[in-house]
Amino acid sequence: MIKVLFICLGNICRSPLAAAIFTQKLHERNYTHQVSCDSCGTSDYHIGELPDERTIACAKRHSIQLHHRGRQLNRSDFKDFDLFIAMDQSNVDNINMAGEIFKMTPKCLFLIRHFQKNADSQDVPDPYYGGEEGFEKVYEILNESIDGLISMMEKDFDIENGRLL
């Protein structure tokens, strides 16, 4: 099984929404037995908390099921996950710093907008200090980026058999 980890700072806004969108798209494509995912944050700000209320509302508007409690990136994630998908460059830097501390590196690490056609930035903006419109913009970015991620996985991985090549 291919295991994907979506990562942001606090794990209550962007990464849980990304994981929920990804899970829905896997279900639609009948890949739930070949690919799984989770999300986490690089900080310990929101461990054990539910996603932000605005994230929950955004997911609900798009008929996406969101089942998550905040957690922090840990040593076992480096062993357990095949793909690390970060929301912004700061997350990438924090992942690499954690890898140095744990003396481990992620197998594959990407910024999620790497998979978005014509992205106007490499980072998904953090909507935490904004309003509902910021969460909707994040949804649009993630939805398009995740389509690109799945397309890459279909092209470059043995997704039918749940294996990296």
C-alpha positions in Angstrom: 0.0 0.0 0.0 1.2 3.5 -0.8 1.0 5.8 2.2 0.7 9.6 1.8 1.2 12.1 4.6 -0.1 15.7 4.2 1.7 18.2 6.4 1.1 21.7 7.5 2.0 23.7 10.6 -0.8 23.1 13.2 -2.7 20.3 11.5 -6.1 21.9 11.9 -6.6 23.7 8.6 -4.8 22.8 5.4 -3.4 19.3 5.9 -6.6 17.7 7.4 -8.6 19.2 4.5 -6.0 17.9 2.0 -6.2 14.4 3.5 -10.0 14.4 3.4 -10.1 15.6 -0.2 -7.5 13.0 -1.2 -9.5 10.2 0.6 -12.6 11.2 -1.2 -10.9 11.2 -4.6 -9.3 7.8 -3.8 -12.7 6.4 -3.0 -14.1 7.8 -6.3 -11.3 6.1 -8.3 -11.5 2.9 -6.3 -8.0 3.2 -5.0 -8.8 2.9 -1.3 -7.2 -0.6 -1.1 -4.0 0.6 -2.8 -3.4 4.1 -1.2 -4.0 5.5 2.3 -3.2 8.8 3.9 -3.1 10.8 7.1 -2.1 14.4 8.0 0.0 16.0 10.7 1.6 19.3 11.7 5.2 20.2 12.3 4.2 22.0 15.5 2.6 20.8 18.7 0.1 23.7 18.9 -3.1 21.6 18.3 -2.3 18.0 19.3 -5.6 16.2 19.9 -7.8 19.0 18.7 -10.5 18.8 16.0 -9.9 20.7 12.8 -10.7 24.5 12.8 -14.4 25.1 12.6 -13.9 26.9 9.3 -12.2 23.9 7.9 -15.1 21.7 9.0 -17.6 24.1 7.5 -15.6 24.2 4.2 -15.5 20.4 4.0 -19.2 20.2 4.7 -20.0 22.7 1.9 -18.1 20.4 -0.5 -19.7 17.2 0.9 -16.3 16.0 2.2 -16.1 13.9 5.3 -13.6 15.1 7.8 -12.5 12.8 10.7 -9.4 14.0 12.3 -7.6 15.0 15.5 -4.5 17.2 15.3 -1.1 15.4 15.7 2.5 16.3 15.3 5.0 14.8 12.9 7.0 12.1 14.6 9.9 9.6 14.0 7.6 6.7 12.9 6.1 8.8 10.1 9.5 8.7 8.4 9.3 4.9 8.4 5.6 4.5 7.7 4.9 7.0 4.9 6.0 6.9 1.3 5.1 10.4 0.2 5.3 13.6 2.4 3.2 16.4 0.9 3.9 19.7 2.5 1.7 22.8 2.3 4.5 25.4 2.2 8.2 25.9 2.2 8.3 26.5 5.9 6.8 23.0 6.4 9.5 21.5 4.1 12.2 23.2 6.2 10.6 21.9 9.4 10.3 18.3 7.9 13.9 18.4 6.9 15.0 19.7 10.4 12.9 16.9 12.1 14.6 14.4 9.7 18.0 15.6 10.8 17.0 15.2 14.5 15.6 11.7 13.9 18.5 10.9 11.5 15.9 9.9 8.9 14.7 11.4 5.6 11.4 11.2 3.9 11.3 8.8 0.9 9.7 11.4 -1.3 8.9 15.0 -0.3 6.9 17.5 -2.4 5.2 20.8 -2.0 1.5 20.1 -2.9 1.3 23.0 -5.4 4.0 21.2 -7.4 1.0 19.2 -8.8 -1.2 22.3 -9.5 -1.2 23.5 -13.1 -0.3 27.2 -13.4 0.1 27.7 -9.6 0.7 31.3 -8.8 2.8 30.4 -5.7 4.6 27.4 -4.3 2.8 27.7 -1.0 -0.8 27.0 0.1 -1.7 30.1 2.1 -2.4 29.5 5.8 -6.1 30.6 6.2 -6.0 30.5 10.1 -6.0 34.2 10.6 -8.4 35.0 7.9 -12.1 34.5 7.1 -14.2 31.9 5.3 -13.0 33.1 1.9 -9.5 32.0 2.7 -10.6 28.5 3.5 -12.5 28.3 0.3 -9.4 29.5 -1.7 -7.4 26.8 0.1 -10.0 24.2 -0.8 -9.8 25.2 -4.5 -6.0 25.0 -4.5 -6.0 21.6 -2.7 -8.7 20.2 -4.9 -6.8 21.0 -8.1 -3.4 20.0 -6.6 -4.7 16.7 -5.4 -6.0 15.9 -8.9 -2.5 16.5 -10.2 -1.0 14.4 -7.4 -3.2 11.4 -8.2 -2.4 11.9 -11.9 1.3 11.7 -11.1 0.8 8.7 -9.0 -1.2 6.9 -11.8 1.6 7.8 -14.3 4.7 7.3 -12.2 3.7 4.6 -9.6 2.2 1.2 -9.7 -1.0 2.6 -8.1 -3.1 -0.3 -9.3 -1.0 -2.6 -7.1 -0.3 0.0 -4.4 3.4 0.1 -5.0 6.1 2.8 -5.6 8.2 2.0 -8.6 
